[in-house]
Structures are given as structure tokens and as C-alpha cells.
């Protein structure tokens, strides 16, 4: 599975890595899987050219916070009329309701689920199957638990003989970690770690993760499973990485920045 981390920052500014421009680096959550599927559509989606956007068949939404959906309506507007079939967005009922009511409402943005006609729209909004299992573009997707104060989910995505778990935005959720650890072919967990330990209270209030929670909960994972640390809040990136490296020196970790690509298994 190839994952392009089009956007994986916890904000729109940050401590820019050497060789990266600020505008190139600071993009919010949008992961492209094998070229045709997105997980979320934050500002990272703007990294794609028009021809790349046209190739996206499915968008798997974890929740409806703006940093995860900001470019969905803009992307559909950009490629309107260039595809023969609609782009399919998938989400929990509460997530789709937010999009219908507050975004695609012909006030904030046109309702592309009815343009150019309800019978042939540019976008469809689809509920995840009740069983939590979905097959798209050769990938098998299962819903996982998430704790974020709003309708939200994590995802387990299987490609052939390996799987990768995505926490989405979530505070500590033991059910997510237990489900991920139970996957026999799990190769990595893409997990948010928004804050360093000095901001543990802010993480608790906002239902995000800080370093010690990642360390504690990831202990359930088999030793060969890698951690991919995303959604680091601007200005905290280096501190988070240093704390995790000190605490988890015996587990492989990756700290991608927006624009990086990783092939799994590592």
C-alpha cells in the first residue's frame, strides 16, 4: 500500500523541516492510498493537480472537523464535469449530515450531490455499511472506534496481505488499540499525537492525544508494528518527536511531513 501524506499537519503553520517551504509543508489531513482513494480531504488535497483529483474514486471521512473536510467541496468544484461517474464520499451518518446541512447547502457551497442533476451528480454521500466493512479499489476497509466528542471513526485498511490502522482524530480510546492489535496482518498504525506531555490537559480537553498516551496505549501492539505519527500541532513537532523517540526507542516510528510518501509494509 502506498500512502501519500498530502497533508498530515495539525495546523496550517509549523516548524518547517529543512528543505521544505512553509506553504509546502503546513497542510492538514489528507492521505492518498494507491492513487485512487483519499482518507479525509483537508487542505492537503490542494497539493494534487487537477489530473490527480480526477483519479480519486472514493473519499473515506473520519469526521467532519474543518481540517479534515476543507478541500472536499473545493476539489469537487475543481473537477466538476471532468469525470464520467460521481466521486464517492463515505462517512458516518452524523458526518454526512454535517456536510449536507452546513457545507453543501447552497449557502456556504453549492450542493454538488444534486448538480448537474440529482440523477447524475458530481458527488455522492454514502453511509459506511452497517457492518463496518467496505471494499473500494481493491482495499478492504473496516471501521474502528474513535473518541473525539463528535461522530468520528478510525479505519483499518487492508491491501492484500497487510493492513494499516488509522486513528483519525481521537483522544485515548482503548477499543481502537485493541481492535488494531487484533488484526493479524497489521503492519503499522497511523496515529495522531497532537501535543507534547506539557500540554496533556489541553489534549484531554480537546480529545486529542499527547505523547504519554501514545506510549501507554501502543504498548498493546506487537513489537513489529510501526507507528506513524501525524497531526502534530504547529510549533510542537520537534518536541513531540524527541519525547516519543526517548520513550519508544525500541519501536520503529515514522514522522512524515506533508508531501511525504511511504510504502507499506515498511
N, C-alpha and C positions, 0 to 999 in steps of 0.2 A: 504494500500500500504506500503510495506516495502522498505525502501531506505537504501542501504549500501553505505555510503560515502567512497568508496575505496580510493579516492583522492579528497580533496577539498581545498588544499592549493593554494595560489597564487604564489608559487615558490617551490624550492627544498631544502630550508633550512628555519628554522624559530625558534620562541621562543617555545621550546618544552614543552608541558604540563607535569605536574608531573606524573610520571609513564609511560611516553612514551619515547622510544628511538628516536633519531633524524631520523634515517633511517626509522623507522616505521611510523613516523608522517608526514614527508615532502613529500607528493605525490600530483601530480597535477590532474586536474579534471577528475573524472570518477565515475559516480553514477550507481549502480546496482539496478534495480527495480524488485522486486518479483523474483529475482534469475535468470531471463532469458533475461532481456533487459538492455542494457547499455545506459546511456546518456554520450556521449563522451568517449574517450579512451586515456586519458593522462596517466602519469606514475602510477596513482592509479591502473590501470588494472594489473600491475605487482604484486599486492597483491594477486591476485587469483592464486590458484593452477590449474594444467592442467585440472583436472576433472571439476572444476568450469568454466573454459574458454570454455570447450566443450559444456556446457549447455547454453551458450549465443546464442540466436537465432537472435537478432536484435541489432544494434548499431545506436542510434539516434544522429547524429552530429549537434552541434550548429554552429560551424565554423571550420576553418582549421588551426588555430594557433597551433604551435607545442605542447604546453602544454595540448592541447585537443585531439591530434591525435597521439602522440609519440608512444604509445604502440599498436596502431591498426595493423601496419604491423608485429610487433614482435609477437603479440598474434596469428595472423593468421598463421604465420610460425610455432609457437609452436604446434598448434593443427592440422596442415596440415595432412589430411588423416584420422583423428580420427572421423570425422562427416560424416554422410550419405548425408547430404544436405549442401549447402553453408551457411556460416554466411552472413547475410544481413546487409549491412551498408546503411543508409539513410541520405540524405543531400540535401541542395540547389544545383542547377546546378553549381554555382561558386565554391562551396566546393568540389564537386566531381571532377571538372576539375582540381583543385589543386592536389588532390590525384593522378589522372591519369597522370598528366603532370610532377609533381615534386617529387612524392614519389614512386608510383608503376610503374616506368618507365624502369625497368630492368637495371638501373644505380645506383640509390640510394637504390632501393629494388626490388626484383622480382615482376612481375605483377601477383599477385595471382588471378586476375579476368580472367586469361587465363591458369592457372596451376591447375590441370594437363592437362586440355584442355578447350577451350572456351565453350564447351557444358556442361562441368561438373567442374566448377571452385571451388576453396576453398572459394572465396569471391565474392559477387555481390555488385555493387554500384548502388543504386536506388534513383531516384529523389523523393522527397516528392510529394504527389499528388497535383495537381494544386489547388484543393480546400483547401489544408492545413489540411486535415483530413486523419488520418491513423489509422488502427486498427492492433495491434500486441500483441499477447499473452494475450488477454483479456483486453488490455489497449487501450483507445481511445486518440489519440494524435492530437492536433491542433497546428499549427504554430502561434507564436506571434512575434511581432516586436522587433528588436534589433538595436542598433546604435553603431557600432564598427569600422567603416571605411572600412570594407571588407564585403563580403557576410556573413551574420550571422542571426540567429534567436533565439528567445526564444521558449519555449514549454509549452503547457498546457496539462497535462497528467491526464486523468480521469480513476479511478479504481472504478467501481461500483457507489456508491452514493457520492463520494467525488473526488475532483481534487486538484492537486498541480501545481503551475506555476513555471517555471524555467527561470530565466532571461538570462542564458548564460552569456558570457562576453558582457557588454554593458555600454555605457555612459547613461546619463539621457534620457529616452525615454518615454514620457507621454503616447504614444499609447500602449506600453506594459502594463503599470499600469492600464490604463482604461479598457483594454481588460481583464486583470486578475480580476479586481474588478467586472466586469460584469458577471463573472461566478457564477451562483447561488449556486454552491456546493463547492466553493473554501475554502480550509481549511488552506493552507499555501503557501507562496511564498519563493522559494529558490533563494536568490538574492546575487549577488556579491557585496562586498564592499571592494575594493582593498586598499583604502588609508584612513588615518585619515584626519581630516579637515586641518591640517597644510600643507598637500600636495594636496590641492584642484586643484592647477594649473597643477600638474603632472597628476592628474586624468583626467582633461579636455583634455590635450594634447594626452593622451593615450586612450581616450574614455573608461574610466572605471568610477566607482562610488566611491565617498567619503561619509563620514558619513552624512553630512548635506543634500546631495541629496537623500540618502535613507530615511532620516527623512521626507523631504519635500514630496517626491513622494509617500511614503507609506501611507500618511495621507488619501488618497482616499480609502483605503481598509476598509472594515467592521472591527469593533473592534475585532471580534472573530478570524480573520485571523492571523496566526502566521507568523513571519519572521524567516527564517533560513539563517544565514549569512555565506557566503562561499567566497573563493578566496581572503582571507586576505593576503596581501603581507608579506613576511618574515620580522620579526622584528617589525611589526606594529600590531600584533594580539591583544595584551593586550590593547593597546591604542585605537584601533577601538572598542573593546568590551566595554571599560569603557565609551567612548563617546556615544555609542548607548544606553547603559544602563541608562545613565544620561538623555538622550533626550527622550527615549521611555519607560519610566518606567511603563506605563500602557498597554503595548502590550507584549504578550508572544514572546520571542525570544530564538532561539537555536543557539549555536556557535559550530557546530561539528568540530572535527579534523579528519584527515584522518584515517579511520579504524572504525569510529563510525557507528552505525545503528540506524535508527529512524523509528518507525511505525506510519503511518498517517491514520486517524486523530489523533492528539496529545491528 
